[in-house]
Amino acid sequence: MRTLSEPVRGAVVTVSDRCVSGERQDVSGPLAAELLGRHGVVVDEVVVVPDGVDSVREAITDALASGARVVLTTGGTGVMPRDLTPEATAPLLATRLEGVEAQVRAHGLASTPLAGLSRGLVGVTSREADGALVVNAPGSRGGVRDTVAVIGPLVPHVLDQLGGGDH
């Protein structure tokens, strides 16, 4: 497995009405930033936005515009009426990595049957050197751990491929 030759800029977006309102403390976003850091993805801050298509899409777009090569969202992937993170993410992806989505769910299913309820997407925004990896993780600490356990080791290869690297 490849490793990053140098750290890359990343972003974490926590999607939660309850965290935005102060009803609940964000615990999954900081964990995601910490775990991504172990894979060479530097996250300066965790952005917290309310559930919904527009807020999530805007946060991802802002992260990409600021130079993030890896964007991980946490939350909004379930079946509640306002769980719309996949719907916000899908139009931003040039290519979905459905095999990686399946890996994330399979990894989570080893711990809990609830992992099968996640509708999180994984994909790239472009197949060019300026492309970025975008990942939707569930809003739980376990869901974040499972997601980063799968995608963390893949980050160097995905970014290398976007940059024109060999297979």
Secondary structure as UniProt FT lines:
FT   STRAND          8..15
FT   HELIX           17..21
FT   HELIX           28..37
FT   TURN            38..40
FT   STRAND          41..49
FT   HELIX           53..65
FT   TURN            66..67
FT   STRAND          70..74
FT   TURN            81..82
FT   HELIX           85..89
FT   HELIX           90..92
FT   STRAND          95..96
FT   HELIX           98..109
FT   TURN            110..111
FT   HELIX           113..117
FT   STRAND          122..124
FT   TURN            129..130
FT   STRAND          133..137
FT   HELIX           141..151
FT   HELIX           152..154
FT   HELIX           155..162
FT   TURN            163..164
//
